Amino acid sequence: MPRFLSLIRIDEQNLPTEGFTPEFEQRMGALLEEITKAGVMLDTAGLLPTAEGTRVTWSGGKLSYTDGPFTETKEVIGGYALMQCKDKAEALEWTKRFLELHPATWTVGSELREIVEG
C-alpha cells in the first residue's frame, strides 16, 4: 500500500492566541485514535515554532544558514502525518477529516504527497 505525507501548513503569525479548547483536543484525540486503529497512521507530530528552527540552503556551491523565525514566509509547516492508505482518495479523505476538525476561524492547510517507494 502506498504511503502519503501530509504536510500541515499554518500561518504562524496568525495562530489563535487562546490555544486549543478542550473540545478541540477531544475531537482531535478521537480522530487520531480512529485513524491509528484503522492501521493508516504511521506517525504524526506538530513542530516547534520557526523561531527555534534553521533553514539550510545549498546554492552556488555553498551552504548558508538562516535562523528563525522566518517572518517573510506567510505559510510554514506546522506538523505532519505519515499515513499508509489504499490510494490517494483514502489519504485525501483522512486529510479532509483532519482539517475539518479545526475551528472555522482558523486557516490551516495540507499538502498531501505520495512517497516514492522502491
Secondary structure by P-SEA (a helix, b strand, c coil): cbbbbbbbbccccccccccccaaaaaaaaaaaaaaaaaccccbbbbbcccccbbbbbbcccbbbbbccccccccccccbbbbbbcccaaaaaaaaaaaaaaccccbbbbbbccccccc
